[in-house]
Amino acid sequence: MAIKFGLTNRGYIAPTFAEWLDDIEDDFRSRFGDDIVITSNSNFGILARIFAWRLTEISQQMEYVYNSGFYSTAMDSALDRLGSNIGIFRKVARPAHTDIKIQTDGEYLVQAGEQFETDDGIVFDLTQDVVTTQDKDGNWFGTGPLESEETGAMNNVEANTIVNLSDPDENVLAVTNPEKVSDGQDDEDDETFRQRLIMENSAKPGPTENGIKSALYNLVGVRDVSIVPNDTDHVDMYGNLPESVHIYILGGNKQDIADTLVNRLPAGCVLNGSQVVDTVDVSGNKKTIKFDFATDKPIFVKVNVRTNDAWNVDSGATDIKQQVAQFISRLEMGQTVFLTKLYPIVYDINGVEEATVEIGTSKDNLSGNDVPIDLFEAPSCDVANIEVVVDG
């Protein structure tokens, strides 16, 4: 066969089915004569197509094996194995955790296993018994740890949204979560994991900016990191102290973040931030770490499409939602959500003839304009925030 395939000095070549078929048909003619019948319903034609299909499958599998050796092209379990080689593992879906503040009518025991929920029906379980005590104003309060019943980032609800007792109790007057929930986590997809591996390979965790980012990205629930230095001798426009650093983090547990930063930051580093967490360094010395959580900026999208015969009624709308949500959620902190960048994603779905897209920060405030994102905000988009209207 004259066709080139496999490893070459320019990488791996995997011929297409049409290329294999042309090559096999040429080979048959050279061996059996130019007058043989090689149409699709002839004996030679059927054999040629069987050989071409099998060779296509084999060469594609060989290409997959070749690509599995590189961060930029490996997928699924191959990417996991590359990560394990350097001690980095794919993040798996985890439940969210927070504290619940409970007010009762007198001293009262709220037992572990009691369930609390948001108005949207996101359920959290109390993991330890809580006994309320009286404060100086004569009110009875107690605080206990919660864990979301399900895994995933959808459980990262805002502060003061877990306000319902699933099984009402007349002794419980009120409940709430004083702080935003931030450590719920979805299964990490290939592209996000790939970027972490590339960063880890180029910047090992350490006192450099990229090294600090690398260490933080490896924490459960952390989705984005921004480090803002103030190299001047005066307070900057953000209120940061002279010769200091302000670290903004989207997601994660604040104690995990502090424990990581205390051993990654350079000596004498001055930190800014409203999150103040005590931790201990490797020498056993108590340290105070400051940082801030970035603001999650949910984006809402409405897509109107006119379709043709290639449109898949069962999965077309879902594909649009998933692709758009994935693109927006991968934008970095402070990146504007450009409307024009969503159109190629929509038109890439089979069967989309024409499309109009509107975006905004709420489902009631959509327009055909870009959505600017502040420096310390991170855009995100859930498939539930996307509406697809189909006009066949």
N, C-alpha and C positions, 0 to 999 in steps of 0.2 A: 504494500500500500504506500502511496506517495504522500498521503496526508500527514501533517505534523501534529503530534499530540504529546501530552505529558510534560515533563520538566524540560525547559529550554533555558538558554542564557538570559531570557527576558521574563522568566517566570513559568507558570503552569498554563498550558493550553488545553482547553476542553472543547473539542469540536461540537457543533450542534448536530441534531438529527439529520438535517438537510445536507450538511457537509459530509457526514458519515455515509449517507445514502449515495451521494454523487460519487464518492470514492469507491464504494463497493460496486456500484454499477459499472464504473470504468474498469475495475479489476475483473469483473465477470466478462466484459467485452474483450479484454485483452487475452483472457484464457479460453473463451468459448467462441469467439468470433463476433464481428460487429453485427451480424444478422440475427442474433438471438432476440427473442421477444422478452422485454424486461418491463412491461407495463405492470401496474399495481395488481392486476388479477391473474398474471401469468405465474408459472412456477418460479422462474428466476426472480421476478419482481417481488413475490411474496417472501422468498428466502432473503433477498437483499434488504427488505424492510425489517425482517426479524433480526438479522445481524446488526443492522444500523441501530435499531432500538436498544438491543442489549449492549452494544458498544457505547451508546450515548449514556446509558445508566452507569456503566462501569467507569467511564471517564469522568462523569460528574461526581461519583463517589470518591474517586482518586483525588479530584480537585478539592472536595470537602476535607479529605484527610490532610492534604497539603495546607489548606487555609487554616486548619485547626491548630497549627503551630505558631500562629501570630496573633497578638492582641487585637490588631486592627480588623481581622477577618474571622476569627474563631467565633463559634456560636454554641449556645446551650451548654451541655456538659463539658465540651472541649474548652470553653472559656472558663468554666469552673476549675478545671484541672490546671490551667495556666495560672489562675489566681492562687491555687493551693501551693504552687511551686514557690511563691514568694510570701506565703502566709496570709493572703488576703482572700476572704470568702464572700460569696454573694449574700446580700442581705435578704432575709426571709421575712414574710409577713409576721408582724407581732402586734399584740394588743396594746392599747394606750393606757397610761396610768396618770392619775391625778389624785388630789385630796378633796374630800367632800366635807363641808361644814354643815353640821346638823344642829338645829335649834329645837329643843323639846320643852314640854310643859312639866317642869320639875326634873329631878334626877332620873335618868332613864338609860337602859342598856339597849343599844342597837346591835344586833348580833351579826357576825360575819355571814355573808351569803345574801344579805338584804340587797335588793336591786333598786337602782336609781336610773332615771332616764331623762333625755332631753324632750322637748316638745315634738321633735322629729322622730322620736322613737329609738334613738341610739341608747343602748342599755349598758350599764356599768354595774359590776358586782363589788360589794364591800368585802375586802379580804381580811379584815381584822375586826374584832369586837370594839365598839365605841361606847364609853360611858360618859355621859354629859356631866359637866361641872358648872357651878355657878360663878359668873363673873362679878365684877364690882358693881355692876348696875342691877344685879339680881336676876339676870337672864341665864338660862342653862344652854351651854354650847358644848359640842364635841367635834373633833376632827378625826377622820379616818381615811385610809387609802382605798382607792377604787381601781379596778381593772376592767377594761371594756370586754363585753361578752364575746365580741367578734374581733378579728384582726383587721388591720388596714388603716391607712391614713384618713379614711372617712371618719374615724373616731376622734380626730384631733379637733374637738369642738372649742368654741370660744369660751372665755370666762363667763361665769354666771348663766350658763345655759343648761346645766344638769340641775333641774329645779323640781323634779317630780319623783315621788316615791312610787315604785311600781305597784306595791301592795300598800295602799293608804293606811296610815296608822294615826289615830286621833291624838296620840301623845307626841307626834312629830309635827312641829309647827311650820318649819321651813327648812329647806336644804338648798345648797348651792356649791358650785366649784369656784373658789376665789381666783384661780389662775387658769389661763388657757392650757388646754391639753396639747402636747406637742410630740410625744414619742411613739404614737401609732405609726405603723409602717406597712407598706405593701411589699409584695415580692419584687425584688429589684430586676428590672429588665436588662437585656443584653447590653444595650447602648449605654445605660447609666453605669453598669458594672465595668464595661470596657473603659469608660473615661476615668474611673477610679484607678483601674489597673495601670493605665498609661501615666496618670499623675503620680502614682506610687513608684513607678519605675523611673520616672524622671526626677522626682523630688521625694526622697525618703522622709518620713516624719522627723522633724527637727526644728531648730530655731529660725530657719528661713521662712519667708512668707508662704512659699509653696509647700514647704515641709509642714508648717502648722495647718494649712488647709488640708493636706493629705491626711494628717492624723485625725482631724475633725470629721472629714468625709467618711471615715471608716466607722464612726460611731452610729449606733442604732438610731434611726429616725432623722439624722441630719441630712438635709437635702441641698443646702446651699450655704456658702460661707463668703463673707466679704471682710477684708481687713483694711481699715482706714488709718494710715499713719499721719501724725501731725509732727512734721520735722522742724517746725518753726519754734521761735522762742516766745510765742504768745498763744493765747487761746484762739483756736480756729473758728470758722463760721458754724461748726456743729457743736461748739462748746467743749471741744476736747482740750485737755491740758497740754502745755508745751512739751515737746519731745515725748510724746505718748502714742499709744496705739488703741484704737477702738475696733473691737471685733464684733461683727454682726453674724448671727447664725440662725438659719431657718430650720426649725425642728430640733429634736434631740432632748435628752434629759439634762437639766442644768448641773446636777452633781457629776454626771459622766463628763460633761464638757469641762468643768472646773478641774477634775482629776486629770484630764488629758492636757489641758493648757499648763498646769503647774510644772509639768515635766518637759514641756516643749518650748516654752518661752525663753528668750535669752535673759541672762542675769541683769537685774536692774530695770527691767521693762516696766514702764508705767502704763497702767490700764485704765480705760474709761468704761462706764456702763452702769445701768440701773440694776442689773442682776449682780448681786454681791453674794458670793458663795465661799465658805471656808472649806479648805482641803488640806492635805498633808503631802509634802513632796517626798522623794525617795529617801531623803535623809531623816524623815520623821518630823520635820519642822512644819509648823502650822502656817499656812499662807492664805491670803484672801485674794480671790480672783474676781475680776469685774468684766462683764461683757453685756451685750444686749441681744435679745431675740429679734430677728427680722420680722416684718409684717407680711403675712400671707395675703396676697391680693387675688381673690377669685375673679376669673374672667368668664363672662357669659357670651354665648355665641348663638346666632340664628342663621341657618343656611337654607335658602330657597333654591331648589334645583328643578330644572326641566330635564327629563330623561329620555333615552332612546331604547331600542330593543335590547341593548347589551346590559341594561340595568338589572341588577339582582334584587328582586322585591324583598326577599327574605333577609339579606345581609347588607345591602347597599347603604342604608341610612346608618346602621351600626358601624360600618367601616368608616364612614365620614366622621362620626362622633369620636371614635377611637383615635383616628389619625390626627384630628385637630386637637383633641385634648392632650395627646402625647406631645405634639409639637409645642404647645403653649407651656406645658408643665416643665419642659426641658430648657426654657429660657432662663438665663441667669438673672440674679438680683439686679434690679435697676434697668433691665432691658425693656425697651418699648415694645409693645405688641403691635406690630405692623400689619394692617389689614391685608395689604397686597401679598404678604407671604403666605396667607391662608388659601388664596385662590388656587395656586398650583397643587396644593394638597387635595382640595376638593375635586379639581378636574382630573386628578390622577386616578380617581375611582371610576371603574368601568361603568359606562352607561350615562355619565353626566354630560348632558348636551350644553346647558347653560346654567350659570349659578350666580347668585348674589349673596353676599355675606355681610352680616352686621355684628358688631362686637361692642361690649360695654362692661361696666363693673356691676351691673345688676340686670336681671331679665326685663326690667321695666325701663331701662335706660340704654337702649342699643342704637347704634348709628353706624354710618359708613366711614368713621374716622378711626385713626390709630388711637390706642390707649397708652398714654404715657405712664411710666412706672417710676416712682421715686427711688432714689439711690439705695434705700434700705428696705425696699419692698421686693417681694418675689412673686411674679405672676404664676398662677396655677389654674388648672381647668379640669373639672370632673366631667365625665360623660353626661352626668345628670344636668349639667349647666348648658348643654347644647341641644338646641331644637332643630330638627331637619324637616322641612316642609317639601313634599314631593309633588310635583305637577307633571304627571305622565304625558 
